[in-house]
Amino acid sequence: MYLIGCDIGTQGTKSVMVDESGRVLVEAQREYDVIKPGSNWAEQWPDVWARAAFETIWEVVEKSGVAKEEIAALAISGLYGGSGVPVDREMKPLYPCLIWMDRRATYQTGWVKDNIPKEEIFSITGNYVDSYYGFTKMMWLRDNRPEIWKKIYKFVTPKDYVVYQLTGENAIDYSSAGNIGGVFNIRKLTWSTDMCKALGIPIEYLPDRIVRSSDVVGKITRASSKLCGLPEGTPVVSGGIDAPVAQLSAGALEEGEHVAMVGTSTCWGTVHDGSELPFGLVSFPYVVHDTERIYSFGGSATTGALARWFKEEFADSETSVGLRTGISPYQLLDREVETIPAGSDGIIVLPYFMGERSPIWDPFARGVFFGVTLVHTRGHMYKALMEGAAFALRHNIEEGIKAGLKLNDECWIVGGVAKSSAWNSIFADITGYKMRQVSSLVEAPFGDAFLAGLGVGLIDRPEKIKEWVKFREPINPDPNNREIYEKSYALFRQLYERTKDLMWQI
């Protein structure tokens, strides 16, 4: 029997097929863009996700060559879709989804801080307030799009919108519900009537059905079968938010095991029993042992997005060479930084190109290149971007330790950025942790396939993921580089503190 996992990401969707032992047979991917209609605004219409999911599922089914009746199940994860997709009673989108990257709800964030004690919202939800969270984006729609607000039937997350298109069933899993923040009671695992009332968000706008990530939500319909290639009646398992599913894809189940998912952004997290929730990080139920374990993460807003921006704006020649040779432009850029010393000869980058999430929670933070001189090259600039992203990762790890999270000396790393050995070495040198890549490098879709197997009983317990996951040799921190980066990191921390008032002014 075979399993399919599909992950709907910020800039692309990937599907994979695996066998019962976790061997990846085939994968498929589609890319798309984020709509940015204003500074710090980021939105997407859900049709691009549905199209990409259907196409990639179809592709892995066809490429695999396996008999369709031997495909046991499909599970789907997705980017944190912020507000979710506001839909009417016919489940038709009324407005684009304000995704995690969108930071327009600054007024609403300020209102919550002024009117709801942080102890109250934290005790109920396990989280505080920032324009990152979905509930503030819902409030923005209420305040700024009243003609849309009054037509809303439900808010539906990105992956749950696709699940609906596949099955005709609407549900939400615990991880997705918890990541909305504000309106979800992390202890009772249900919507908070009190918080919905206080925030002015009708509880009936939220999905009625909350399930485990490994629960079967529905089955492929006749209509969707023609679009995705799976037989009618194939079970569809709920899945979850991409970050904890990627955490699962690395085999993380226990306290101390921590994973950096480095894609468009970074989500670094660990799993614990929830007895002590770390204020300042994001916490919600994990995607296995959903009712017993909490996933807490710190997330920087831009990692792979920095590389993509640099490639598109400054690396036309690498892109052209890549098209002719089949070599990734990012591999070519990696070669360019090999000769650049640690610390980029004095350049420090604040990687806050779309504001920043944890731990500074500043929607007005901006990207900064500091210390540039005429002797610096394009390679220096690119490596400094990589180092800036690694400094942000270290900042989050330090906040986790400060909050009492226990961490092993090895950090597992997954995601598109994890393909870069140069970047992995920088992560190790700056954080001081061994960085260990998962061999398959397919991240969340791999975890989805595992959840699909759990959901239909092909896999009998979550601990089986340990047998699925294979690792490469760890990358150890270089002591000489560590010494250089200690000084650079101290300047990195000071640079933000000394420029944040200016950032607010612009």
Summary of the structure (lengths in Angstrom):
residues: 506
radius of gyration: 21.6
end to end distance: 56.7
largest distance: 63.5
contacts: 1903
relative contact order: 0.13
helix: 42%
strand: 22%
